[in-house]
């Protein structure tokens, strides 16, 4: 039996599911009261994750007289907001497409807004006394094959073209001075990123929202959203504005099955490493760490000295189903452990203590969007494709401005003019084509990564370009 199997499958294996390591670390929240009858509000926010809570926060701060109700099917942070990799960074899904649709300068403005959003989250967390283990180490993305290095250099040049003047490119030696990833041949680093503890952030945000006077009802699933109505089994909330902030769980709403695909992402966390192990790795800057693989990974050095690492695993469940408590299959845990030991071979014997999964929202064109339909009062934001920790904050401030503009409280703003506002996306294909397409796409990406690792080609695999076309990324 291999050491990796030993550390994932036996009686000393990881805590599997239980929402996430972040909840195991910080504890489940105290339950809030569910909705018990029909109610009214000025704004009803559906979804108690980052998008919904930030939206309620900024609306209430801007207009304290507003009666705002948040409806959450489980508890605040139950979805991706409590299960993600803790990457607060400046990536935004769909930027290149927005450049094609609206011009390069419009996409530059979107990128600049995302750069500023990292600062905004850090600033607001400090202002609201939210201790979320935030460390501003930036984002380091590495290459460990010739083809990845070619993509890395192209990616670096693209980021510079969108106005990132403070991004730096490193060779193998400089990369190793930051973090010693086995075989790394280059990296690119941006200061626009931070590591954080996702659950501490979402809990603190929910407390801040309640302190402002927003009503939060948990254990209250919304089954249907229609103009001026959010329908639940316990009553209907009527409001001029109903804002859908359900991201990866959108498919469970009536009429939304094919709107955003709930993509599955999985993570593992190791036991705390010893000082000697950390010395062998480096990573003293505590950058969030990613790579340039087609089926990419993401990792952070946690505040308590673990490595939390994630990737796609089983990417999609038939019929747009979502999981319950984040339980993760042995093959996925094994695959993530393999990535860990490929990066850091000296950690082969380190125990994986936690494994979990969650879903994120993927639009058919892979573009994050913010919308307010002025005819109906229905709004929504999401489709972050895994970049939601920061993007949710920008989306929330944009929703605030759209609501204030529509209600006559304010005029247009720089945020309401960003190119992702009111972007229309076609629906996903019906089953079984949806399932076949997504699983085929990720099988192709994995095959492309394997080919690049084994052949040392300097060009990206044609398989990956084929998968990009199927995915709708290009």
N, C-alpha and C positions, 0 to 999 in steps of 0.2 A: 504493500500500500504506500502510495507517495505521501510525502510529508504534507502536501497541500490538502489531500483528501483527509488525512488524519486530523487536520485542523478545522475541517468544515463539517465532517459527517459523523464523527463519533460522539460519545456522550459528553465530551468536552467541547463540542461544536458551538457555533455562535447562537446567541439569542436571535431567533429568526422571526421577523415581523415585529409585532408589538408597536406598530406605527413606524418608529425609527429609533436609531441610537440616540438622537437628540432628545426624544421624550424619555428614554431610559435614563439618560443623564440628568435631565432637569425635572422630570416628573410630569404626570398628566395634569391638566388644569382642573380647577374646581368648576363643576358644571354650572352653567347659567340656565335660567328658566326658559322653557320653551314658550312659544306663542300658545295662548289658550282660547283665543276667540278672534273674531274679526277686529281689525284695527285700521287706523288711518295714519298717514305720515305725509310730509312734504316730499321726502325722498326715501324710497325703499331700495336698499342694497341687498342683492342676493349673492351670498357667498362671504364667508368670514375668513378668507385668506388675506395675503398681502394686498391684492388689488382692492378688495372690498373694504378692508380696514383703513388703508391709506385714503381711499376715496371718501369714506365717512369722516376721517380725520381732517382732511383739507377742506371739505365742504363746511364742516362745523366751525373750523377756525375762521373761514372766510365770512360765514353768515351764521353767527351763533343762534339766531332766532329759528333756524330751520329745525323741524322735527324729523330726525333721521332714524330709521329702523334698519338694522342689519339682521338678515335671516341666514342661519347656518345649519346645514343638515346634520352635522355631528357636533364638533366643537371647533372653535377658531384655531386654524392651523392644522386641521386634520389632514388636508390634502398636501399638495406639493410644498406649501409654505412651511410645513413642519417636517419635510422629508428630503429636502434638496441638499446640494453639496456645500451650501454656505458660501457661494461665489457671488459677491456683490461686485459686478463688473460692468463695463460699458458696452458690451455686445448687444445688438438689437437685431432681431430676425427680420429679414426682408430689405435691408438697406440698399443692396445692389439693385433690386427690382424697383425700389422707389426712385433710385437715380435714373433708371431707364424711363420710368413713367413720368417723373416730375422734373428731371434735370439734376445734374450733379450737385449744384448749390443747395437744393432742397434737401438732398441726402446728407450733405455736410452739416446743415442746421440740425437735422435729426441726430447725427452723431455727436455734435457739440452738446445738445440737450442731454444725451445719455452720459457724456463725460461729467457734466454738471450734476447729474442725478446721483452719482456715487458720492459726491460731496454732500448733497442734500440729505441722503439717508444717514450718513455719519453725523452730520450736524444735528438733525432732528433727534436721532437717538440720544445724543448728548444732552440736548435741550430738555428732553422728556425723561432723563435719568434712566434710560433703557440700557442696562449692562448686557451686551450681546457678544462679548468676547471679540469685538471688532479690532482687527489689526490691519493697518493699511500697508500691505507689502506689495501691492500691485499684482499683476497677472503675468506668469511666465509660461509660455507655450513652447514646447521643445520638439525637435525632430530627431529621430534615431534611425532613419534610413535615407538613402540618397533621394528617393522620390519625395519623402516628407520634407527634406531640406529644400528642395525646389519649390514645393508648395509654401513652405514657411517664408522663403524670401519673397515670393509673389504676394503672400498675405501681408507681410510687413510693408511692402511698397504700396499696396492698396490702402492700408490703414493710414499711411502718411498722406496719401492723396485725399483722404477724408479729413485732414486737418490735425492729425495726431503728431504734433511736432516733438513731443517729449517721449516718443517710443524709441527703444534702442534694439539693435540687432547684435547678437553675440555668436561667436564661434564656439568650438568644443571646449576650449580652455576656460573662457569666461563663463560659459554655462555651468561647468563643473564647480566654479567658484561660488555659484549660487546654490546649486543642488546637484549632487553627483548621481545622475541617472545613467545607468549602464548603457554605453553605446551612444549617448547623445552627441550629435554632431553640430548642433546649433540651437538657438532659441531666439525668441523675440519677447521683449518685456515692455509692459505699459504700466505707468503709475496709477491708472484709472481703475483700481480694483482693490478689494479688501476681503479678508477672510472674516466670517462671522458664524455665530451659533444661531441657526435658523429659528429654533423654538424660543430661545430667549428673546429674539427680536419680535416674533409674532405675539408672544404673551405680553411683552411690554407695550406693544402697539395696541392690543386689545384693551389693556388697562387704561392707556392714555385716551383712547376713544371713549370709553365709558366715563372717564373723569370729565370729559367735555360735555356730557349729557346725552350721548347717543345711546339708544336702546339696542341691545344685542340679545336676540333670541337664538339659543342653541337647540340641538335636537329637534330642529324644525325644517324638514325637507320641503323644498319648493318643487312642486310637480309640474307647474305650468306658469309661464310668464306671458301676460298679454297686456295691451295698453292699459295703464293705470291700475293693474292688478298683479299681485304675486300670490298664487294659489298654493295653499298647504293643506295637509289633512286636518289641521286644527283651526283653520280660519283663513281668511283672505286679507292681506294688507293692501289697502287702496292708497295710491299716491300718484300725483301728477307725473313723477319721474320714477321709473323702475329700472335699475341698473344691474345688468347681469355680469357678475364678477366670478364666474364659476370655472373658468379655464379648462383644465383637463376633465372636469365632471360635467361639462356642458351637454354631452351626448345623452345624459339621463333625463333631460328636460323634454317635455312634449314638443315634437316638431323639430328638435335640434340634433337628431341622431347622426346626421352626416355633416354637421357644421364644422366642428373641430374634432380631429381624431385624437383619442386619449392614448398617447405614446407612453409606454412603460419604460422607466429608468430604474436601475437597481444600484445599491451601494453596499459596501462592507466597511467596517471599522476594525482596526487592529487593537490589540491590547496596548497600553502605554509602552512606548519604547524606552529603553535604558539610555542614560547619557552617552554611553559608548556607542550605541547604535545610532543615535542622532549625530554624534561626531563623525561617524563614517558616512553619513548621508549629506550633512551640511544643512541646507534649507533654513538657515538662521534668519533669513528675511521673511519667512512664513508667507511667501507668495502663494496665491492659488496656482495650481499646477495643471496644465493640460498638454495635449500632444496634437500632432497634425495627421493622425490616422483618419481614415474615412469613417470608421466606427470609433469615434474618439472617446477618451477617458477624461475624467476630471477628479482632482484630489485637493485636499487641504491638510495642513498640519494643525491639529486641533489644539485648543488652549490647554488641554490636559495631556498633550504629548502623544496622541495617537495619529495614525494616518487614516483618514476617511476618503475612500476612493469609489468612484462610480463609473457606470457605462450602461449600454442599452440592455444587455441580457435578452430576455424574451420581449420583443419590442411592442407587441400588440396582441390583445385578446379579441377573439372573434366576436362580432356584433358590438364593438365599441364598449365592451364590459370593462369595469374598473374593479380593482381588488378591494378587500376590506381592510385588513390590518397590516398589509405590506409584506406578507410572507413571500419568500423568494426560493426558487427551486435550486437544488444542489448543483446542477450544471452551471447555473448563472453564478453562484458563489464561487465555484471552481474557476470559471473563466475570469472573474474579477481578481481572484487570488493569483492567477497566472500573470495578469497584467502587473500586479503589485511586485511579484518576484522577478518579472522581466525588467522592471524599472530598478529594483533594489534587490539583487540576488542575495545579499547578506541577510535578508529578512525571511528566507525560506522557512525557518523554524518558528517565526513569530505567529502567535495565535490570532485568528480572526474571531472577535468576540461578538460582533453584531452584523446582521444582514437585514436589509429591508428594500422595499420597492415603492414607487409611487407613479402617478401619471401626470403628464404635462400636455398642454393643448397644442395640436399641430394643425394649422390651416392647410388647405389644399395647395396653396402657393407658397407656404412657409413664410408668410408675412404677418408680423404682429400688427394689430389694429386697435384703434379707439374710435367708437362711433356713438353719436347721439342722433336719433331720428326725431327731428323737430316736429314731425306730424303726429307722432304717437307718444313721445316722451320716453320711449324705450332706448336705453343705452347699453353698451357693452364694451369690454376691453379684454384682451388676452391674445392667445395664439403666440405665446412667447417662445415656443420651441426650445425650452430649457434655459432661457436667459431671464427668467422672471424675477429674480430677487431684486434687481435694480429696475428693470423695465416696468414692473408693477407700480413703482412709485411715480415714474414719469406718466404712465397711463392714468393713474389716479388724479394727478394734478391737472392733466388734460381733460378728464371727465369733469372735474370741478369747474374748469373754465368754460367748457361747453354748456353745462347746466346753468352757470351764472349768465352766460351770454344769452341763452335761450329764454331765461326767465326775466331778462331785462335788468339784472343786477350789475352787469358789467358788459363791456364791449369785447371785440375780438382781441386775442392775445397772441404772443409769439408761439405759444403751445397749440392754440387752435389752428394755426396755419401750418403745422408740421405735416409732411406728406402722408403719414400713416392715418390721419384723421379721415373717417368716413370711407376708407378703402373697402371695396367690395371683393369678396372671395367666393369662387364657386364651391359647391358642395363636393364632398368626397363621393367616390363611386359606391354603389350598393354592394352588400355582400353577395357572393364570396370574393368579388374582385378586390374589395378593400383589403381583406386579410391576405389574399394571395400577393397583392402588390407590395404591401409593407414587408411581409416576411421575405419575399423575393428580393426586395431592395436591400434589406440588411444582410441577407445571405451573400448578395453580390458585393456589398461593401466589405464584409469580412473576408471574402475570397480575394478581393483586390488588395487588402492589407497583407494577407498571407503571401500573395505573389510578390508584393514589393519587398517584404522582409526576406524572402528566400532567394529572389533573383538579383537583388541590389540594383534594380533598374533606376535610372535617374529621372524617369518620367512617370507621371501618374498612370495607373492602370486604366486601360480603356473600359474595363469592367465598371470602374467607379463613375466614369463619364456616362455610361449607359444607365447606371442606377440613378444618377442625378436627373437624367431626362425623365425616367419613370416617376421619380419623386415629385417632379415639378419644380425643382430648385433652379432650373435654368430655362 
